[in-house]
Amino acid sequence: MVIGGLLAILAASGCGAEAEPDDASDSSSDPATAASPTPDASSPALPSPNTAASEEPEADEADYESCGDGECEVSFTDSVAFPLEGSDGEWTVEAAVEDDGVQVSLTDPDGMGGGGGLLYEPGCTLAIHADGGGSLSCAEAGEEPPGPEAGGYVVHLLELNGDTAVIEAILG
C-alpha cells in the first residue's frame, strides 16, 4: 500500500507537471498578477523618490520666485529652506515642523544675525525688529496678523496639518 501511495503521489506530480503549461496559459491571462509583485516591489522605490524629487522642486521653485520682493508664502512638508530677497541682500528662511509646532529662523545676507522661534499654532507670528529685539504673538480668529517694522521681519504660521505647514515670510 505504501508503494501504491507513492505511485499515486508521483502520478499526481506528473499531472502537476502537465498542469504547469495550463497554469502558464492561465498565468498569461493573469500576467498582471504574476508581474505585479515585481512592479509593486520596484514601484514604491522608484515613484517615491521621483515623485518627491519632481514635486518638491516644482513647488519650491514657484514659491521661491515669489520671494524676490521680500514677501512670500511657502507650503512644505517636514522642513524647508528658501531665499527671501531684501533691500540689503538675500536672507535665508528655514522652517521645520516639530512635534509642538514649526521652528523658524531667518539668517541675514552676511550669514550672521537674524533670529528665530517656535510658532506653535496657525495664527502665530514671529517678529524680529531692526534693533534685534523680537516677539512671538498669536492672533485671535479673524484678527489681522502684525506686519514687519522697517528693517525687521515677520513669519506667520498660516496652516499646520500633521507634518505639512504653510508659512508667510515678510521683510520690512
C-alpha positions in Angstrom: 0.0 0.0 0.0 2.9 2.3 0.7 4.2 1.7 -2.8 0.7 2.4 -4.2 0.5 5.7 -2.3 3.9 6.7 -3.6 2.8 5.9 -7.1 -0.3 8.0 -6.6 1.8 10.9 -5.4 4.2 10.5 -8.4 1.3 10.3 -10.8 -0.2 13.4 -9.3 3.0 15.3 -9.5 3.3 14.2 -13.1 -0.2 15.6 -13.7 1.1 18.7 -11.9 3.9 19.0 -14.5 1.4 18.7 -17.2 -0.8 21.3 -15.5 2.1 23.8 -15.5 1.6 24.6 -19.1 -2.1 25.1 -18.4 -1.1 27.2 -15.4 1.3 29.1 -17.6 -1.5 29.8 -20.1 -3.7 30.7 -17.1 -0.8 32.9 -15.8 -0.6 34.5 -19.2 -4.2 35.6 -18.6 -3.1 36.7 -15.1 0.3 38.2 -16.1 -0.7 41.3 -14.1 -0.9 39.2 -11.0 2.4 37.5 -11.8 4.0 40.7 -12.9 2.5 43.0 -10.3 4.7 41.8 -7.4 7.8 42.8 -9.4 6.5 46.3 -10.4 5.0 46.7 -6.9 8.3 45.9 -5.4 10.1 48.3 -7.7 7.4 51.0 -8.0 7.4 52.1 -4.4 11.1 52.5 -4.6 11.0 54.4 -7.9 8.0 56.7 -7.7 8.6 57.8 -4.2 12.0 59.5 -5.0 10.8 60.6 -8.4 7.6 61.9 -7.1 9.3 63.7 -4.2 12.1 65.0 -6.4 9.8 66.2 -9.1 7.0 67.7 -7.0 9.1 69.5 -4.4 11.4 71.4 -6.7 8.5 72.5 -8.9 6.5 73.8 -5.9 9.6 75.2 -4.3 10.8 77.0 -7.4 7.4 78.6 -7.9 7.3 79.7 -4.2 10.9 80.9 -4.3 10.2 83.1 -7.3 7.6 84.9 -5.3 10.1 85.7 -2.6 12.0 88.1 -4.8 10.1 91.1 -3.5 10.7 90.3 0.2 7.4 88.6 0.8 6.2 85.1 0.1 4.0 82.2 1.2 5.6 78.7 1.2 3.9 75.3 1.7 6.2 72.5 2.8 6.4 69.1 4.4 8.9 68.4 7.2 11.3 71.2 6.6 12.3 73.8 4.0 15.0 76.5 3.4 14.4 79.2 0.9 15.8 82.7 -0.1 13.9 85.9 0.7 15.2 88.9 -1.1 15.6 92.1 0.9 17.0 95.6 0.2 20.3 94.5 1.8 20.6 91.2 0.0 19.2 87.6 0.1 18.1 86.3 3.5 17.6 82.6 4.2 14.4 81.4 5.8 14.5 77.9 7.4 11.5 76.2 8.9 10.9 72.7 10.3 7.7 71.0 11.5 8.3 69.7 15.0 6.0 67.9 17.5 4.9 71.1 19.1 4.8 73.5 16.1 7.0 75.0 13.4 10.5 76.1 14.3 11.5 79.1 12.1 14.7 81.1 11.7 16.0 83.8 9.4 19.7 84.4 8.6 20.8 87.7 7.2 22.8 88.0 3.9 26.2 88.0 5.6 25.4 84.7 7.3 25.3 86.3 10.8 22.4 87.5 12.9 18.8 87.1 12.2 16.6 85.2 14.7 14.1 82.5 15.2 11.4 80.9 17.3 8.6 78.4 17.6 5.2 79.0 16.0 3.0 76.6 17.9 -0.3 77.0 16.1 -1.8 78.7 13.0 -2.2 82.4 13.6 1.1 82.7 15.5 3.7 85.3 14.3 7.4 85.6 15.0 8.5 89.3 14.7 12.2 90.3 14.7 12.8 94.1 15.0 15.5 96.1 13.3 17.1 96.7 16.7 17.5 93.0 17.3 14.6 92.5 19.7 11.7 90.2 18.9 8.4 88.9 19.9 6.1 85.9 19.5 2.3 86.6 19.3 -0.8 84.7 18.2 -3.7 86.5 16.6 -7.3 85.7 17.6 -9.5 84.2 14.9 -10.4 87.0 12.4 -7.6 89.3 13.6 -5.1 90.6 11.1 -1.5 89.4 11.9 1.1 92.1 12.5 3.3 93.3 9.7 7.0 93.9 10.0 8.5 97.2 11.1 11.0 98.8 8.8 14.2 96.8 8.8 12.6 93.9 10.6 10.7 90.8 9.5 7.8 88.6 10.4 7.0 85.0 9.8 3.4 83.9 10.1 2.2 80.3 10.5 -0.8 80.1 8.3 -1.6 76.4 8.3 -0.3 73.3 10.2 -1.6 69.9 9.4 0.5 66.9 10.6 3.9 67.3 9.0 2.8 69.9 6.5 2.8 73.6 7.1 2.3 76.9 5.3 4.2 80.0 6.4 4.4 83.6 5.1 7.7 85.5 5.4 7.8 89.3 5.0 10.8 91.6 5.3 10.1 95.2 6.4 
